[in-house]
Every structure is written in structure tokens, then in C-alpha cells.
Amino acid sequence: MIGPVRISWQAVVGGLSGVTAAAVWALSLAIYQPFMQPSGFWADPQTGASFPELAGNNTYWPRDVRQLAILLALAGVILIVDGRIRGVVTGAVATGAWLIADLWLDRVDISGQAAAAWLGVGGGLGFFATALVGARLSTGRGAGRGPVASAAAKDLAAGTAAVLAVTSTLITTPWDEPVTRPDLVRVEDALLAIKSGLVVMFAVVAVSLVARRLTTARAWLVAAFVVVAALAAWPGSGAASYGSLLVAPIAVSLAVAAARDVPLGRLVAVAGACSVTLPLSLLILYFGGTAAGGAMTSLAGNPPVNGADTDLSIALAGLALGLLLALAGYGATRPARGDAGASGRERARPDAAAGQPAAEEKTG
């Protein structure tokens, strides 16, 4: 007889992130991407000849929203598989396939509410299939590389997800404020809701990845750094963009590092490492992200972005920056080799005795 199915809170949070990601991706691809593409024709006043209207392409922000949604789904998979290496690799491969499929669907100009509904269903099914396969591979014989590797993967994923939460605040429409046209106001309102959902879900996944080792004292410290990041990033546009770029990524990296069992002095090292890494990384990622954005616009069959804007792939640049800052923070707080081995053996002991009651310590 099959016993009751037990679903962990990590699986619930991971599944919610996948559902959110699928819905956001579908809406951005089938509704807002076509809205931002130039359409119609213009007539040459001298010759009267008609030409396709290719100027004013502003499809970069729906693409960034879609790619951030796909990365949110990956974070959800990593949470569900508890950072086990095989599950992480499975999620990464599926994410690459999803990004390629996204560009192809953009190229064929899929659009409409019905298409959005089917895309949402397909994205959700793909997410849960990936999570199921990743979880299955993660629990098979010889799975993963041990508890230390799993903990490192969760730390890096948490740091990256935290930076991607900050990155989500940087997405903006190209219109000058105040926006008064009813159709543009609706898009602005929708983008605000989408950005809020991405920020919240990335933050929740990041906290969930490190929640098991949080004590009360660490939780208060993590919350303090999160508040600093929120104040720096709000409202995420105009002058506050500098806070989102320079202060918030370091603050959220410190929040993730504060969840580790390290002295406060190590957090100073994290702040220093991130402060050194951030400026150079931003410069490199700006040019690299712009090249990547232009290439993806071309692959999607869209005309070049409006000359007044920059075709910067904020999502991929944010992913790279998140990984770099996560590596810097993890390197500054990583325990010594002997301590890591002891910690790994301590965490592995319950697995080795699965199904058996834990032995009590002898006292006296």
C-alpha cells in the first residue's frame, strides 16, 4: 500500500516560482513583445513609396522580462532538488533549451491571448518535468558530490538569485514620464506588477535556499541587509538606479553571506571583495551584455533597437554579475578545508542513518 505523499515547503516555494515564471514568460512573449514591435508602413513624401516601419523597436524590455522569468524557474528547480549537483545540471540544461526556444518563438512572432495561455501551460509543464527529472537524478545511486558540494551550490544560487531580484527593478519602458495614453498606462501598470512578482519570488527563493541554517540572530542580520538593499533600489529608476547598481547588489550579497556561520569580520571581507568585483564587472558586462542583446535581437528576427536606447541584455548581465558576486562572497566566507570536511560529515550523518533513529549523545 502506498503511503501518503510528503511535500516539503521547499518544493512548494520552488513550484510557486515555476508557476510564476511560466505565467510571466508567456505574457511577455505573446502579449507585450508584439505590442513593442514596430508595425505598419511609412510613405516617402518625395516619391510616395511605402516602406515597412522598422524604426522605434523597443522589444528589449519584454525580452529581459522573459529571460528573468526563465532564470527564476531555474532557481526554483535548484531549490526543489536542494542544490544537488545532478539536479542543478538538469535545470541548467533545460534553462538553455528554454532560452533557445524563447528566441525561436519570438522569431515566428507568436501572439495573442490564446497563445499566451498555451505558452503558460507549456512552460509550467516543462518546469515541473525538469524538476521531477532533476529530483529523480539527484536521489539516484551515486548522485551529487556530497553535502559540501550541495551547500556550495545553494550558496551560489542564493547569491545569484538575490542579485537577480535587484536586476528585476532595473527593467523600464522607453516612454517619457508622465505616461498618459491609456494603452501605455496599462502596459506600465502590468510591468510594475510583473517586476514586483519577479523581485518577490527571487528574494523568497534566495532566502529559502539558506533558510535551514538561519538562527534568530542571523535572520535579523539578513533582514537588515535586505532593508538596505530595498532602500537603495527603490524606486529602481532615475537617480535610484545608481543605488540599484552600486549599493543593492553588495547589500544582498552580504545578506546571503550573513546566513552562513561566520564571524562579523568575514562580512567585512565580503563587502570588500564585492566592492572590488562590482565596478569592473559592470563595465565588462555592459559591453558584453550589449553585444549579446544585439545578437539576440538579430536572431529573433527583429529590427535593431531604437538608436536612442541601448540593446543591453539586463537579464544575462545580471546573471553573470550575480554569479561573480556570489563567488566573491562564498570565497570570503568559505570555511577551511578541515572544517568543511567535518561539516560535510556532520550533515551527511543523518543520510547515512536514513530510516534509523539518531543515536543519543552520552553524557557524564
Secondary structure, DSSP 8 states (H G I E B T S, - for coil): --------HHHHHHHHHHHHHHHHHHHIIIIIHHHHS--SEEE-TTT--EEE--S-B-THHHHHHHHHHHHHHHHHHHHHTTT-HHHHHHHHHHHHHHHHHHHHHHHTT--SHHHHHHHHHHHHHHHHHHHHHHHHHHTSTT-SS-HHHHHHHHHHHHHHHHHHHHHHTT---S--SS--SHHHHHHHHHHHHHHHHHHHHHHHHHHHHHGGG--HHHHHHHHHHHHHHHHHHTT-STTHHHHHHHTHHHHHHHHHHHTSS--HHHHHHHHHHHHHHHHHHHHHHHHHHHHHHHHHHHHTT---B-TTS----HHHHHHHHHHHHHHHHHHHH---HHHHHHHHHHHHHHHHTTTS--------
